[in-house]
Amino acid sequence: QVQLVQSGGGSVQAGGSLRLSCTVYGFNPGLKHCMAWFRQAPGKEREALATIYTGTDNTDYADSVKGRFTASRDGAGHTHYLQMTLLKPADTAIYYCATPKGGCSVTRDTGIWPLFSPNGPLRTNNNWGPGTQVTVSS
C-alpha cells in the first residue's frame, strides 16, 4: 500500500521561504513516477500547483506559483520536495502531495506531466499525503 508522509510546513513571514517534503513508501521509488503538489485554503477549492516526472525531472507549474515554487526530488525518487520562496499571505493553505495510482501520462516531446491536461493530477485517482499547514503572515 502506497503511503505519502509529509513534513516541512510551518509559519513564515511574507517574503520568506519554506521547503515541504513528501516521502513515498510502499512502492519502488526507483521506478519512474509522477508527483503532484496541491494546496487548499479555507473556503476554497483544492488548487493544483506543480508536477514532476522522475523520468525526466521536468516540471509544470500553475501560474500562481511559477517562478517562486520549485518541485524536485532526491536521487532515489524516495523523497519529493516543494521549495517555496517569496511567500505571500495568499499562499496560506494546507499543502498536499499526491501520486497517481495508475501511473501518469507524460508528454512525449517535453517529458512533462501537464498540470491541467485531461490526464493531469486533477483527473487522476491519486494517493494523497495527509497535508501540512503553511501560514504566511504579512
Residue frames as a rotation matrix with the C-alpha (Angstrom) as fourth column:
GLN 1
0.581 0.814 0.000 0.00
0.814 -0.581 0.000 0.00
0.000 0.000 -1.000 0.00
VAL 2
-0.250 -0.679 0.691 1.41
0.646 -0.648 -0.403 3.35
0.722 0.345 0.600 -1.03
GLN 3
0.601 0.361 -0.713 1.82
0.774 -0.486 0.406 5.93
-0.200 -0.796 -0.571 1.71
LEU 4
0.038 -0.549 0.835 2.97
0.454 -0.735 -0.504 9.51
0.890 0.398 0.222 1.43
VAL 5
0.390 -0.009 -0.921 4.42
0.908 -0.164 0.386 11.14
-0.154 -0.986 -0.056 4.53
GLN 6
0.412 -0.139 0.901 4.72
0.419 -0.849 -0.322 14.90
0.809 0.510 -0.292 4.54
SER 7
0.278 -0.326 -0.903 6.78
0.883 -0.282 0.374 17.31
-0.377 -0.902 0.210 6.58
GLY 8
-0.592 -0.753 0.286 8.11
0.806 -0.559 0.194 20.84
0.014 0.346 0.938 6.45
GLY 9
0.252 0.720 0.646 5.12
0.574 -0.649 0.499 23.09
0.779 0.245 -0.578 6.91
GLY 10
-0.309 -0.322 -0.895 5.07
0.932 -0.288 -0.219 25.96
-0.187 -0.902 0.389 9.34
SER 11
0.795 0.560 -0.234 4.72
0.540 -0.829 -0.148 29.69
-0.277 -0.009 -0.961 9.74
VAL 12
-0.370 -0.907 0.201 6.78
0.903 -0.300 0.309 32.30
-0.219 0.296 0.930 7.95
GLN 13
0.016 0.317 -0.948 6.63
0.086 -0.945 -0.314 36.00
-0.996 -0.076 -0.042 7.24
ALA 14
0.923 0.364 0.127 5.84
0.181 -0.120 -0.976 37.31
-0.340 0.924 -0.176 3.79
GLY 15
0.616 -0.728 -0.300 8.87
-0.746 -0.416 -0.521 37.12
0.255 0.545 -0.799 1.53
GLY 16
-0.085 -0.661 0.746 10.23
-0.822 0.469 0.322 34.10
-0.563 -0.586 -0.583 3.35
SER 17
-0.195 -0.118 -0.974 10.83
-0.774 0.629 0.079 30.55
0.603 0.769 -0.214 2.23
LEU 18
0.158 0.188 0.969 9.82
-0.734 0.679 -0.013 27.05
-0.661 -0.709 0.245 3.24
ARG 19
-0.562 -0.275 -0.780 10.58
-0.735 0.598 0.318 23.59
0.379 0.752 -0.539 1.89
LEU 20
0.409 0.753 0.515 8.00
-0.847 0.523 -0.093 20.86
-0.340 -0.398 0.852 2.02
SER 21
-0.762 -0.632 -0.142 8.94
-0.646 0.724 0.242 17.19
-0.050 0.276 -0.960 1.86
CYS 22
0.495 0.868 0.033 6.92
-0.850 0.492 -0.187 14.17
-0.179 0.065 0.982 0.75
THR 23
-0.630 -0.761 0.152 8.39
-0.739 0.648 0.185 10.72
-0.239 0.004 -0.971 1.30
VAL 24
0.244 0.715 -0.656 6.98
-0.890 0.434 0.142 7.78
0.386 0.549 0.741 -0.61
TYR 25
-0.640 -0.348 0.685 6.54
-0.603 0.780 -0.167 4.35
-0.476 -0.521 -0.709 0.95
GLY 26
0.112 0.755 0.646 5.05
-0.220 0.653 -0.725 1.18
-0.969 -0.061 0.239 -0.49
PHE 27
0.951 0.056 0.303 6.44
0.255 0.408 -0.877 1.10
-0.173 0.911 0.373 -3.99
ASN 28
0.101 -0.984 0.148 9.86
0.918 0.150 0.366 1.11
-0.383 0.099 0.919 -5.58
PRO 29
0.631 0.187 -0.753 10.67
0.083 -0.981 -0.175 4.82
-0.771 0.048 -0.635 -5.88
GLY 30
-0.475 -0.875 -0.091 13.35
-0.084 -0.058 0.995 3.95
-0.876 0.481 -0.046 -8.42
LEU 31
-0.293 0.485 0.824 10.59
0.927 0.355 0.121 3.29
-0.234 0.799 -0.554 -10.92
LYS 32
-0.941 -0.020 0.338 9.69
0.155 -0.913 0.378 6.33
0.301 0.408 0.862 -12.96
HIS 33
-0.134 0.929 -0.345 6.70
0.991 0.130 -0.034 8.03
0.013 -0.346 -0.938 -11.45
CYS 34
-0.296 0.169 0.940 4.90
0.251 -0.936 0.247 11.32
0.922 0.309 0.235 -11.16
MET 35
-0.407 0.203 -0.891 4.23
0.893 -0.115 -0.434 13.52
-0.191 -0.972 -0.135 -8.17
ALA 36
-0.073 0.446 0.892 1.91
0.429 -0.794 0.431 16.48
0.900 0.414 -0.133 -7.86
TRP 37
-0.833 -0.140 -0.536 1.55
0.544 -0.384 -0.746 19.22
-0.101 -0.913 0.396 -5.29
PHE 38
-0.010 0.903 0.429 -1.75
0.551 -0.353 0.756 20.81
0.834 0.244 -0.494 -4.33
ARG 39
-0.980 -0.132 -0.151 -2.99
0.194 -0.434 -0.880 23.25
0.051 -0.891 0.451 -1.74
GLN 40
-0.039 0.994 0.099 -6.32
0.666 -0.048 0.745 24.11
0.745 0.095 -0.660 -0.22
ALA 41
-0.928 -0.182 0.327 -7.07
-0.063 -0.785 -0.616 27.35
0.368 -0.592 0.717 1.58
PRO 42
-0.692 0.708 -0.143 -10.04
0.391 0.201 -0.898 27.73
-0.608 -0.677 -0.415 3.92
GLY 43
0.161 0.914 -0.372 -13.26
-0.011 -0.375 -0.927 28.05
-0.987 0.153 -0.050 1.96
LYS 44
0.110 -0.197 -0.974 -11.55
-0.944 -0.328 -0.040 27.46
-0.311 0.924 -0.222 -1.36
GLU 45
0.974 0.205 -0.097 -11.26
-0.226 0.882 -0.412 24.51
0.001 0.424 0.906 -3.72
ARG 46
0.398 -0.868 0.298 -8.13
0.316 0.434 0.843 22.42
-0.861 -0.241 0.447 -3.86
GLU 47
0.804 -0.213 -0.555 -5.64
-0.547 -0.629 -0.552 24.05
-0.232 0.747 -0.623 -6.24
ALA 48
0.741 -0.603 0.295 -3.10
0.655 0.747 -0.119 22.12
-0.149 0.281 0.948 -8.32
LEU 49
0.747 -0.506 -0.431 0.33
-0.283 -0.829 0.483 23.75
-0.602 -0.239 -0.762 -8.08
ALA 50
-0.003 -0.890 -0.455 3.07
-0.989 -0.064 0.131 21.62
-0.146 0.451 -0.881 -9.63
THR 51
0.970 0.162 0.183 4.00
-0.139 0.982 -0.131 18.29
-0.201 0.102 0.974 -11.13
ILE 52
-0.044 -0.981 -0.189 7.26
-0.956 -0.014 0.294 16.45
-0.291 0.193 -0.937 -11.59
TYR 53
0.946 0.211 -0.245 8.01
-0.289 0.893 -0.346 13.32
0.146 0.398 0.906 -13.60
THR 54
0.526 -0.790 0.316 11.02
-0.370 0.122 0.921 11.43
-0.766 -0.601 -0.228 -12.28
GLY 55
0.551 -0.320 0.771 11.89
0.706 0.672 -0.225 10.01
-0.446 0.668 0.596 -15.69
THR 56
0.231 -0.432 0.871 12.99
0.718 -0.529 -0.453 13.46
0.657 0.730 0.188 -16.86
ASP 57
-0.378 -0.208 -0.902 12.76
0.853 -0.457 -0.252 15.61
-0.360 -0.865 0.350 -13.72
ASN 58
-0.822 0.185 0.538 10.74
0.190 -0.802 0.566 18.00
0.537 0.568 0.624 -15.83
THR 59
-0.655 0.517 -0.551 8.12
0.575 -0.133 -0.807 20.04
-0.491 -0.845 -0.210 -14.07
ASP 60
-0.383 0.612 0.692 4.97
0.480 -0.508 0.715 22.01
0.790 0.606 -0.099 -14.70
TYR 61
-0.818 0.007 -0.575 3.58
0.525 -0.398 -0.752 24.83
-0.234 -0.917 0.321 -12.56
ALA 62
0.372 0.926 0.071 0.45
0.928 -0.367 -0.069 26.83
-0.038 0.091 -0.995 -12.04
ASP 63
0.103 -0.303 0.947 0.78
0.434 -0.843 -0.317 30.50
0.895 0.444 0.045 -12.90
SER 64
0.856 0.347 0.383 0.14
-0.153 -0.538 0.829 31.40
0.494 -0.768 -0.408 -9.28
VAL 65
0.806 -0.571 0.156 3.42
-0.035 0.217 0.976 29.82
-0.591 -0.792 0.155 -8.18
LYS 66
0.687 -0.562 0.460 5.58
0.694 0.321 -0.644 29.83
0.214 0.762 0.611 -11.31
GLY 67
0.178 -0.738 0.651 8.95
0.087 -0.648 -0.757 31.37
0.980 0.191 -0.051 -10.63
ARG 68
0.089 -0.111 0.990 8.51
-0.905 -0.424 0.034 31.09
0.416 -0.899 -0.138 -6.86
PHE 69
0.508 0.160 0.847 7.98
-0.597 0.774 0.212 27.37
-0.621 -0.613 0.488 -6.21
THR 70
-0.150 -0.604 -0.782 10.22
-0.923 0.370 -0.108 24.54
0.355 0.706 -0.613 -7.37
ALA 71
0.837 0.405 0.367 9.36
-0.492 0.851 0.185 20.83
-0.238 -0.335 0.912 -7.35
SER 72
-0.063 -0.890 -0.452 12.25
-0.861 0.277 -0.426 18.41
0.505 0.362 -0.783 -7.10
ARG 73
0.947 0.321 -0.019 13.17
-0.267 0.818 0.510 15.01
0.179 -0.478 0.860 -5.71
ASP 74
0.252 -0.888 0.384 16.12
-0.646 0.141 0.750 13.20
-0.721 -0.437 -0.538 -4.22
GLY 75
-0.481 -0.591 -0.648 18.27
-0.871 0.239 0.428 10.97
-0.098 0.770 -0.630 -6.41
ALA 76
-0.974 0.091 0.206 16.41
0.075 0.994 -0.086 7.81
-0.213 -0.068 -0.975 -5.48
GLY 77
-0.558 0.827 0.073 13.00
-0.245 -0.247 0.938 9.33
0.793 0.505 0.340 -6.02
HIS 78
-0.450 0.350 -0.822 12.10
0.776 0.609 -0.166 8.37
0.442 -0.712 -0.545 -2.47
THR 79
-0.074 0.377 -0.923 11.51
0.728 -0.612 -0.309 11.93
-0.682 -0.695 -0.229 -1.25
HIS 80
-0.029 0.172 0.985 9.99
0.835 -0.538 0.119 14.78
0.550 0.825 -0.128 -3.17
TYR 81
-0.517 -0.241 -0.821 10.33
0.692 -0.682 -0.236 18.45
-0.503 -0.690 0.520 -2.31
LEU 82
0.442 0.523 0.729 8.45
0.766 -0.643 -0.003 21.66
0.467 0.559 -0.685 -2.92
GLN 83
-0.560 -0.669 -0.489 10.74
0.802 -0.586 -0.115 24.63
-0.209 -0.456 0.865 -2.36
MET 84
0.486 0.804 0.341 8.65
0.826 -0.551 0.121 27.74
0.286 0.223 -0.932 -1.82
THR 85
-0.621 -0.718 -0.313 10.15
0.767 -0.639 -0.056 31.22
-0.160 -0.275 0.948 -1.98
LEU 86
-0.951 0.221 0.215 8.82
-0.157 -0.948 0.277 34.79
0.265 0.229 0.937 -1.95
LEU 87
-0.556 0.767 -0.320 5.87
0.807 0.590 0.012 33.55
0.198 -0.252 -0.947 0.04
LYS 88
-0.712 0.454 0.536 2.77
-0.320 -0.889 0.327 35.70
0.625 0.061 0.778 0.27
PRO 89
-0.662 0.555 0.503 -0.15
-0.550 0.095 -0.830 35.68
-0.508 -0.826 0.243 2.70
ALA 90
0.288 0.809 -0.513 -2.25
-0.950 0.176 -0.257 34.34
-0.118 0.561 0.819 -0.19
ASP 91
-0.259 -0.463 -0.848 -0.09
-0.536 0.799 -0.272 31.19
0.803 0.384 -0.456 -0.10
THR 92
-0.679 0.063 0.732 -1.53
-0.695 0.268 -0.668 30.29
-0.238 -0.962 -0.138 3.30
ALA 93
0.372 0.749 -0.549 -3.14
-0.836 0.527 0.152 26.86
0.403 0.402 0.822 2.92
ILE 94
0.356 -0.269 0.895 -2.81
-0.344 0.852 0.393 23.19
-0.869 -0.448 0.211 3.65
TYR 95
0.033 -0.481 -0.876 -0.38
-0.999 -0.017 -0.028 21.69
-0.001 0.876 -0.482 1.16
TYR 96
0.599 0.269 0.755 -0.68
-0.295 0.950 -0.104 18.14
-0.745 -0.160 0.648 -0.16
CYS 97
-0.590 -0.642 -0.490 1.46
-0.762 0.241 0.601 15.85
-0.268 0.728 -0.631 -2.26
ALA 98
0.459 0.783 0.420 -0.20
-0.456 0.613 -0.646 13.23
-0.763 0.105 0.638 -4.44
THR 99
-0.721 -0.643 -0.260 0.90
-0.579 0.351 0.736 10.48
-0.382 0.681 -0.625 -6.78
PRO 100
0.083 0.855 -0.512 -1.42
-0.987 0.140 0.074 8.81
0.135 0.499 0.856 -9.28
LYS 101
0.178 0.071 0.981 -2.42
-0.535 0.844 0.036 5.24
-0.826 -0.531 0.189 -8.51
GLY 102
0.698 0.222 0.681 -2.48
0.340 0.733 -0.589 4.15
-0.630 0.643 0.436 -12.11
GLY 103
-0.286 -0.863 0.416 0.59
0.882 -0.067 0.466 5.93
-0.375 0.500 0.781 -13.42
CYS 104
0.199 0.285 -0.938 0.73
0.036 -0.958 -0.283 9.18
-0.979 0.022 -0.201 -15.32
SER 105
0.613 0.059 0.788 0.57
0.780 0.118 -0.615 10.34
-0.129 0.991 0.027 -18.94
VAL 106
0.051 -0.727 -0.685 3.71
0.228 -0.659 0.717 12.25
-0.972 -0.193 0.133 -19.82
THR 107
0.864 0.233 -0.446 4.03
-0.330 -0.407 -0.852 14.28
-0.380 0.883 -0.275 -23.00
ARG 108
0.725 -0.569 0.388 6.43
0.657 0.741 -0.141 12.58
-0.207 0.356 0.911 -25.37
ASP 109
0.438 -0.581 0.685 8.20
0.486 -0.488 -0.725 15.72
0.756 0.651 0.068 -26.57
THR 110
0.190 -0.334 0.923 8.67
-0.531 -0.826 -0.189 17.53
0.826 -0.455 -0.334 -23.27
GLY 111
-0.402 -0.326 -0.856 8.63
0.412 0.770 -0.487 14.72
0.818 -0.548 -0.175 -20.72
ILE 112
-0.878 0.196 0.437 6.22
-0.451 -0.647 -0.615 16.69
0.162 -0.737 0.656 -18.58
TRP 113
-0.510 0.827 -0.236 3.11
0.857 0.513 -0.055 15.56
0.075 -0.231 -0.970 -16.73
PRO 114
-0.665 0.195 0.721 0.93
0.108 -0.930 0.351 18.52
0.739 0.311 0.597 -17.65
LEU 115
-0.976 0.212 -0.041 -0.81
-0.001 -0.193 -0.981 20.07
-0.216 -0.958 0.188 -14.69
PHE 116
-0.310 0.917 -0.250 -4.04
-0.517 -0.384 -0.765 20.85
-0.798 -0.108 0.594 -16.48
SER 117
-0.759 0.019 -0.651 -4.24
-0.593 0.395 0.702 18.14
0.271 0.919 -0.288 -19.13
PRO 118
0.309 0.933 -0.187 -7.18
-0.774 0.361 0.520 15.69
0.553 -0.016 0.833 -19.36
ASN 119
0.585 -0.174 -0.792 -4.87
0.345 0.937 0.050 13.12
0.734 -0.303 0.608 -17.76
GLY 120
-0.292 -0.739 0.607 -3.35
-0.235 -0.560 -0.794 15.52
0.927 -0.375 -0.010 -15.29
PRO 121
-0.909 -0.227 -0.351 -3.35
0.238 0.410 -0.881 15.29
0.344 -0.883 -0.319 -11.49
LEU 122
-0.648 0.744 0.160 -6.75
-0.716 -0.524 -0.461 16.94
-0.259 -0.414 0.873 -11.19
ARG 123
0.245 0.786 -0.567 -8.24
-0.928 0.360 0.097 13.98
0.280 0.503 0.818 -13.06
THR 124
-0.303 -0.431 -0.850 -6.21
-0.263 0.895 -0.360 11.01
0.916 0.115 -0.384 -11.87
ASN 125
0.865 0.479 -0.149 -7.05
-0.054 0.384 0.922 8.75
0.499 -0.789 0.358 -8.96
ASN 126
0.058 -0.943 0.329 -4.31
-0.400 -0.324 -0.857 9.67
0.915 -0.082 -0.396 -6.51
ASN 127
0.256 -0.169 -0.952 -2.66
0.898 0.406 0.169 8.52
0.357 -0.898 0.256 -3.36
TRP 128
0.540 0.067 0.839 -2.59
-0.028 -0.995 0.097 11.56
0.841 -0.076 -0.536 -1.09
GLY 129
-0.677 -0.682 -0.278 -0.34
0.402 -0.025 -0.916 12.77
0.617 -0.731 0.291 1.66
PRO 130
-0.099 0.675 -0.731 -2.03
0.995 0.070 -0.071 13.92
0.003 -0.734 -0.679 4.87
GLY 131
0.562 0.268 0.782 -1.32
0.397 -0.918 0.029 17.59
0.726 0.294 -0.622 4.23
THR 132
-0.232 -0.636 -0.736 0.81
0.970 -0.210 -0.124 20.12
-0.076 -0.743 0.666 6.04
GLN 133
0.762 0.618 -0.193 -0.17
0.621 -0.782 -0.050 23.63
-0.182 -0.082 -0.980 7.09
VAL 134
-0.492 -0.817 0.299 1.67
0.851 -0.524 -0.031 26.63
0.182 0.239 0.954 5.67
THR 135
0.653 0.671 -0.351 0.89
0.736 -0.671 0.089 30.02
-0.176 -0.316 -0.932 7.18
VAL 136
-0.414 -0.758 0.504 2.33
0.833 -0.539 -0.125 33.23
0.366 0.369 0.854 5.76
SER 137
0.383 0.517 -0.766 1.91
0.807 -0.591 0.004 36.40
-0.450 -0.619 -0.643 7.78
SER 138
0.548 -0.111 0.829 2.16
0.571 -0.675 -0.467 39.93
0.611 0.730 -0.306 6.43
